[in-house]
Amino acid sequence: MSHEMILTGEAVLLEARPASVMTRALATFIDVTFHALVVLLLALGVFGQLMTFNEAQLGVATVLGIATVAVILPTAVETLTRGRSLGKVITGTRVVRDDGGPTHLRHSLTRWSTAMVEVFLTAGMLAFTVAMISPRSKRLGDMLAGTYVARVRGVEERTLPLLMPPELADWARNADMAALPDRVSLYARTYLARTATLSPRARRELGLSLAADVEKHVAPPPPPGTHPERFLAAVLVERRNREYLAALRQRARTAGEDEVLAQLPHGIPEGT
């Protein structure tokens, strides 16, 4: 199964694998069961009032209950959680747009409006069949909404400290990088933390793009032939070290000022 690229909130591409059909089926089963239980408990709570309904009113209540289980609750949950649900949390998946961005009300409503036919009326067989032949395991609702379900469990990894490339230590020590925006620095740091999750092509293209963006704010440029990832690491390590030293100096100045302020004025005895 092919891997897809997700654009995170930090605008860094991560490689995400579309969820398998069986994983999607399990998540949907959990969600539908949970929503049905919620509606059932609500119905039991107003059972006495339901007993007073006539046949037409019971028909309306039944249709409303089905619509709540099939469309209203799933749409509300996925919209509020940006593509998560109880079933998707358990299976480690999330609904995302085709471009990897978060979903909104329009996407969730489109997905679950079609679920009435492809999930409920056909007992899931239509959704299962379509997902089996779709490259991203999409059902019809995903195709109409421009979404797919991606695996997200395990994407968050422990961030290891960056090390200064030895061949760039002298260059970085004398480079001016004060103009580097925090936003660009965050992009570069996130990229270096995720290189192992990227395909070779995506890793190379994104590395070159980020290195070019960082180089706009650094002078002089790195030595010719410097690898983009080593250039980014050198800039981030040097920037981190400078910020750390600046924080130590500021702390020392603050401690000295506090010590002076704590001393009594000259010539004024203590206790007067």
C-alpha positions in Angstrom: 0.0 0.0 0.0 1.4 3.4 -0.9 2.3 6.0 1.6 0.8 9.5 1.6 2.1 12.8 2.7 0.4 14.7 5.6 0.9 18.5 6.1 1.1 19.1 9.8 0.1 22.3 11.6 3.8 23.3 11.5 3.6 23.0 7.7 6.0 20.1 7.7 5.3 17.1 5.5 5.1 13.8 7.3 4.6 10.4 5.6 1.4 8.7 6.8 0.1 5.4 5.8 -3.6 5.1 4.9 -5.5 2.9 7.4 -6.4 -0.6 6.1 -9.9 -1.6 5.3 -10.2 -3.9 8.3 -8.9 -1.1 10.6 -11.5 1.2 9.2 -14.2 -1.4 9.6 -13.3 -1.9 13.2 -13.3 1.8 14.0 -16.7 2.3 12.3 -18.2 -0.7 14.2 -17.0 0.8 17.5 -18.3 4.3 16.6 -21.7 3.0 15.4 -22.1 0.8 18.5 -21.2 3.7 20.8 -23.6 6.1 19.1 -26.4 3.5 19.2 -25.9 3.0 22.9 -26.0 6.8 23.5 -29.3 7.1 21.6 -30.7 4.0 23.4 -29.9 5.4 26.8 -31.5 8.7 25.8 -34.6 6.8 24.5 -34.8 4.9 27.8 -34.7 8.1 29.7 -37.8 9.4 27.9 -39.5 6.0 27.5 -42.5 7.1 29.4 -43.0 10.0 27.1 -42.5 7.8 24.0 -45.3 5.5 25.2 -47.8 8.4 24.8 -46.8 9.0 21.1 -49.1 8.0 18.3 -47.9 5.9 15.3 -46.9 9.0 13.3 -44.9 10.5 16.2 -43.2 7.2 16.8 -42.2 7.1 13.2 -40.7 10.5 13.4 -38.9 9.6 16.6 -37.5 6.5 14.9 -36.3 8.4 11.9 -34.7 11.0 14.1 -33.0 8.3 16.2 -31.5 6.6 13.0 -30.4 10.0 11.7 -28.7 10.7 15.0 -26.8 7.5 15.0 -25.9 7.6 11.3 -25.2 11.3 10.6 -25.7 13.8 13.4 -23.5 12.3 16.2 -20.7 11.1 13.9 -20.6 14.4 12.1 -20.5 16.4 15.4 -17.8 14.2 17.0 -15.5 14.3 13.9 -16.0 18.0 13.5 -15.2 18.9 17.1 -12.2 16.5 17.3 -10.8 17.3 13.9 -11.2 13.8 12.5 -11.0 11.7 15.6 -13.7 9.5 17.3 -13.8 6.8 19.9 -13.2 4.1 17.2 -10.4 6.1 15.6 -8.7 6.8 18.9 -8.7 3.1 19.7 -7.4 2.1 16.3 -4.9 4.9 16.1 -6.4 6.6 13.0 -7.7 10.0 12.0 -9.7 11.4 9.1 -7.7 14.0 7.1 -8.1 15.9 3.9 -6.4 14.6 0.7 -3.8 17.3 1.2 -3.2 16.1 4.8 -4.9 19.0 6.5 -7.5 18.8 9.2 -11.2 18.2 8.3 -14.1 20.6 9.0 -17.9 20.4 9.2 -18.3 20.2 5.4 -16.0 17.1 5.2 -17.6 15.3 8.1 -21.1 16.0 7.0 -20.4 14.8 3.4 -18.7 11.6 4.7 -21.6 10.6 7.1 -24.4 11.7 4.8 -23.4 8.9 2.4 -23.0 6.4 5.3 -26.7 5.9 5.4 -26.5 4.0 2.1 -23.0 2.6 1.9 -22.7 1.6 5.6 -26.2 1.1 7.1 -28.5 0.1 4.2 -26.0 -2.3 2.7 -24.6 -3.5 6.1 -21.3 -2.0 5.2 -20.7 -4.2 2.1 -20.7 -1.2 -0.3 -18.2 0.7 1.8 -16.1 -2.4 2.2 -16.1 -3.2 -1.5 -15.2 0.4 -2.6 -12.5 0.7 0.0 -10.9 -2.6 -1.1 -10.3 -1.3 -4.6 -9.4 2.3 -3.6 -5.7 3.1 -3.3 -6.2 4.9 0.0 -9.0 2.5 1.3 -11.5 5.3 0.6 -15.3 4.7 0.7 -17.7 6.8 -1.3 -18.1 9.4 1.4 -14.3 10.0 1.4 -14.2 10.3 -2.3 -17.0 13.0 -2.3 -15.5 14.8 0.7 -11.9 14.7 -0.4 -10.7 12.9 2.7 -9.1 9.6 3.7 -8.4 7.8 7.0 -4.7 7.8 8.0 -2.8 5.9 10.6 -1.4 8.4 13.2 -0.4 6.1 16.1 3.4 6.1 16.4 3.9 9.3 14.4 4.9 11.2 17.5 8.5 10.2 18.3 10.9 11.1 21.0 12.9 14.1 19.8 16.7 13.5 20.1 19.1 16.4 20.7 20.9 17.7 17.6 24.7 17.6 17.4 27.0 20.1 15.6 28.5 18.6 12.4 32.3 18.9 13.1 33.1 20.3 9.7 30.7 23.2 10.1 31.6 24.2 13.7 33.9 27.0 12.7 31.6 28.3 10.1 28.6 28.3 12.4 30.5 30.0 15.2 31.1 33.1 13.0 27.8 33.0 11.1 25.2 35.7 11.6 21.8 34.0 12.1 20.0 36.5 14.3 17.5 37.2 11.6 16.3 33.6 11.4 12.6 33.6 12.3 11.4 31.3 15.0 8.8 29.9 12.6 11.5 28.8 10.1 13.6 27.3 12.9 10.6 25.3 14.1 10.0 23.9 10.6 13.7 22.9 10.3 13.7 21.2 13.7 10.5 19.3 13.0 11.9 18.1 9.7 15.1 16.8 11.2 13.1 15.0 13.9 11.0 13.3 11.2 13.6 12.4 8.5 13.3 8.7 9.3 9.5 8.8 8.5 10.0 10.4 5.1 10.4 8.6 1.8 13.8 9.3 0.2 12.3 11.6 -2.5 10.3 13.6 0.0 13.2 13.8 2.4 15.5 15.2 -0.3 13.0 17.7 -1.7 11.9 19.0 1.7 15.5 19.2 3.0 16.6 21.3 0.0 13.5 23.5 0.3 14.1 24.1 4.0 17.8 24.7 3.6 17.2 27.3 0.9 14.7 29.0 3.2 17.1 29.0 6.2 20.0 30.2 4.0 18.1 33.4 3.3 18.5 34.4 6.9 22.1 33.3 7.5 25.3 35.0 6.5 27.7 34.0 5.2 26.3 30.9 3.4 27.6 27.5 4.3 30.6 26.1 2.5 29.9 24.8 -1.0 28.7 21.2 -1.2 27.3 21.2 2.4 24.5 18.6 2.8 21.2 20.4 3.5 20.5 18.3 6.7 23.9 19.0 8.1 23.5 22.7 7.3 20.2 22.8 9.1 21.6 20.9 12.1 24.6 23.3 12.3 22.3 26.4 12.3 19.9 25.0 14.9 22.7 23.8 17.2 24.5 27.1 17.0 21.3 29.0 17.5 20.4 26.9 20.5 23.8 27.3 22.1 23.7 31.1 21.6 20.3 31.3 23.2 21.4 29.2 26.1 24.4 31.4 26.7 22.3 34.5 26.5 19.9 33.0 29.0 22.8 32.2 31.4 24.1 35.8 31.1 20.7 37.2 31.8 20.2 35.0 34.8 23.6 36.1 36.1 22.8 39.8 35.6 19.4 39.3 37.3 21.0 37.5 40.3 23.6 40.3 40.6 20.9 43.0 40.6 18.9 41.1 43.2 21.9 40.9 45.4 22.6 44.6 45.2 19.0 45.5 45.9 19.0 43.2 48.9 21.9 45.1 50.5 21.1 48.0 52.9 22.0 51.5 51.8 25.5 52.6 52.7 25.8 54.4 56.0 22.4 53.4 57.3 22.7 50.9 60.1 20.5 47.9 60.1 17.4 48.3 62.3 17.1 52.2 62.0 
